[in-house]
Amino acid sequence: MAHKISQSSIDIAVRCAYECEHCADSCLGSMPECARLCIDCAQICWNSAAYMSRGSRFIPQIVKSCIEICEACAKECEKHESEHCQKCAQACRVAAEEYRKIVSVAGVA
């Protein structure tokens, strides 16, 4: 599957993880639910980037989980007006869309 994953897919996963890490750090203490979701999302996105980088056969299964987690994180972050939350929500939405494309190409339901 390695040749089917583009560098831009990996970059999108890394960007989402980065924004989630920043948001989680900013929300610690004041918005614990947001911080927890961001930490979960960052971790799964870092992992998905690693799986994609090495062309793992488990990419479709990993990104299916990413979709659910990214959407939950985006939904939470969209509730908050802070710039870091809005950036995080946008990165999560972009990542979820990219993960949907990967799943559809892989034909995994």
C-alpha positions, 0 to 999 in steps of 0.5 A, spaced: 500 500 500 506 504 500 506 507 493 498 509 494 499 513 500 502 520 497 506 525 501 500 529 502 496 524 506 502 523 511 503 531 511 495 532 513 496 527 518 502 530 521 499 537 521 493 534 524 497 531 530 501 538 531 495 542 531 491 537 536 498 537 541 498 545 541 490 545 542 491 540 548 497 544 551 493 550 551 486 547 553 489 543 559 486 546 566 481 550 563 477 545 558 479 538 560 474 535 555 477 538 549 484 537 552 483 529 552 480 529 545 486 533 542 491 528 546 487 522 543 487 525 536 494 527 536 496 520 538 492 517 533 494 521 527 501 521 529 500 513 529 497 514 522 502 518 519 507 512 521 503 507 518 502 510 512 510 512 512 512 505 512 506 502 507 503 498 513 497 493 510 493 496 516 493 503 514 485 502 512 483 500 519 487 505 522 485 511 518 477 508 519 479 509 527 482 516 525 476 519 522 471 517 528 476 521 533 478 527 528 470 528 528 469 528 535 475 532 536 473 537 531 466 537 534 469 539 541 474 544 538 468 548 534 465 549 540 470 554 543 472 561 540 479 560 541 484 561 535 488 554 537 481 550 538 479 553 531 485 551 527 485 544 531 478 543 528 479 545 521 486 540 521 481 535 524 476 536 518 481 536 513 484 530 516 478 526 516 476 527 509 483 525 507 482 519 511 475 517 508 479 518 501 484 513 503 478 508 506 474 509 499 481 507 495 482 501 499 475 499 499 474 497 506 467 498 509 
